[in-house]
Amino acid sequence: MSEDTAGDRGRTGPQRPDDGREAAEAAGAPDAAAPGTEIAVAGQEDVGVLVGRILDEGSADSKRRAGLIGRLAAALAGRARSARAGGAARGRWLADLFANEIAPRIPVRDRETLIRHYGGLVGEELADALVRNASHTTTAVGAAGGALAAVQFTAPPLLLTAPAQIVAETVVVAAVEVKLIAELHEVYEEPAPGSGLQRTTGYLAAWARKRGIDPLRAGESLSATLGAAARAALQRRLMRMMGRHLSTLGPYLTGAVAGGTLNRTATRSLAASVRADLRRRSAHGASGRSGIGARAAGELGEGR
């Protein structure tokens, strides 16, 4: 059964496993230079819109995705120059940009929409499909970013563009993972309460902590804007992720392989942590519903 349906808004991954080779070959192929040429004219593009388009691409061809990431890198480079001119620290600037301009535009599907888009899958099977697609997407993004960085590494005049590429990869992977956390909460019938903006800040904080949202403390932790502690945590998490992506700046296609593998492993680890939280809370009736966490816990108990 297909995990996606054509035209789904905000799909998080391709329909089949991708170990990163396809994206790497496309990004490194001679005719793949075309997307990079868009960098010169894309500096003023809206970064939130670009990230949303990259998330929408899902199973689109890897050259198109690489081109969008290149345009995002150019837009981020322009914004970073402005931030430096204003005296803003890079980490704080990136956290503010992600929280204020990117996260609110991440498309999140509710439970009913997810069930429909995934052909009637529910419960743990639906959660598995979401994690699988998100990890496929972050693998492909890491491969595309790593391959472009590798090409640039062999051409010294272009090496200065690599940092912007790494920032672009970082924010795209972070957006995919925030979307995954939000939709896992929907699957486990534990969505964040409040307005759309409050839910966004809650999922951002959950991503920064690599945990699920605790519904019993939602009134304390969710607000229309991130508090100082949550924003600092978001900044640290983004900078650690950027450091991980810097390790993909290797020659030839080693960067593509490393980027895809590191992203896939990190996304799966994050999902496992969040799902464990959601199962526990649902099993203990934290929000007044039995939920799939309770059923999963029961099935595990019967299997012992």
SULPE-V746910 format. One record per pair of residues at least 24 apart in sequence whose C-alpha atoms are under 7 Angstrom apart, sorted by the first residue. I is the first residue (numbers start at 1). GAP is how many residues later the second one is. If there is no record, write none. Layout:
I:GAP ; I:GAP
//
This chain:
3:115 ; 3:126 ; 4:113 ; 4:114 ; 5:112 ; 8:109 ; 9:47 ; 10:45 ; 10:46 ; 10:97 ; 11:44 ; 11:45 ; 11:47 ; 12:43 ; 12:46 ; 12:121 ; 12:122 ; 12:125 ; 12:164 ; 13:45 ; 13:46 ; 13:120 ; 13:121 ; 13:123 ; 13:124 ; 14:44 ; 14:45 ; 14:119 ; 14:122 ; 14:123 ; 15:44 ; 17:119 ; 18:118 ; 18:122 ; 19:120 ; 20:119 ; 20:120 ; 20:123 ; 20:236 ; 20:237 ; 20:240 ; 23:39 ; 23:117 ; 23:120 ; 23:121 ; 24:119 ; 24:120 ; 24:123 ; 24:229 ; 24:232 ; 26:36 ; 26:37 ; 27:36 ; 27:39 ; 27:117 ; 27:120 ; 27:121 ; 28:119 ; 28:120 ; 28:123 ; 32:31 ; 35:31 ; 35:32 ; 35:35 ; 36:31 ; 36:34 ; 38:33 ; 39:31 ; 39:32 ; 39:35 ; 42:29 ; 42:32 ; 42:33 ; 43:31 ; 43:32 ; 43:35 ; 44:31 ; 45:30 ; 47:25 ; 47:28 ; 47:55 ; 48:53 ; 48:54 ; 48:57 ; 51:121 ; 52:53 ; 52:54 ; 55:121 ; 66:78 ; 69:99 ; 70:95 ; 72:96 ; 73:91 ; 73:92 ; 73:94 ; 73:95 ; 74:90 ; 76:88 ; 77:87 ; 91:144 ; 91:148 ; 92:143 ; 95:136 ; 95:139 ; 95:140 ; 103:72 ; 103:97 ; 104:93 ; 104:96 ; 106:69 ; 106:73 ; 108:71 ; 108:74 ; 108:75 ; 109:74 ; 110:73 ; 110:76 ; 111:75 ; 111:76 ; 123:64 ; 123:169 ; 127:57 ; 127:60 ; 130:50 ; 131:137 ; 131:140 ; 134:42 ; 134:46 ; 135:129 ; 135:132 ; 135:133 ; 136:128 ; 138:35 ; 138:122 ; 138:125 ; 138:126 ; 139:121 ; 139:122 ; 139:124 ; 139:125 ; 140:120 ; 141:28 ; 142:27 ; 142:114 ; 142:117 ; 142:118 ; 142:121 ; 143:113 ; 143:114 ; 143:116 ; 143:117 ; 144:112 ; 145:24 ; 145:111 ; 146:102 ; 146:103 ; 146:109 ; 146:110 ; 146:113 ; 147:106 ; 147:108 ; 147:109 ; 149:100 ; 150:99 ; 150:100 ; 150:101 ; 150:102 ; 150:103 ; 150:105 ; 151:101 ; 153:98 ; 154:97 ; 166:76 ; 166:79 ; 166:80 ; 167:75 ; 170:71 ; 170:72 ; 177:90 ; 178:25 ; 178:26 ; 178:29 ; 188:90 ; 188:103 ; 188:104 ; 188:105 ; 189:102 ; 197:27 ; 198:24 ; 198:25 ; 198:26 ; 201:24 ; 201:25 ; 205:25 ; 205:29 ; 208:25 ; 208:26 ; 208:29 ; 210:60 ; 210:63 ; 210:64 ; 211:62 ; 211:63 ; 211:66 ; 212:62 ; 212:65 ; 212:66 ; 215:72 ; 216:70
//
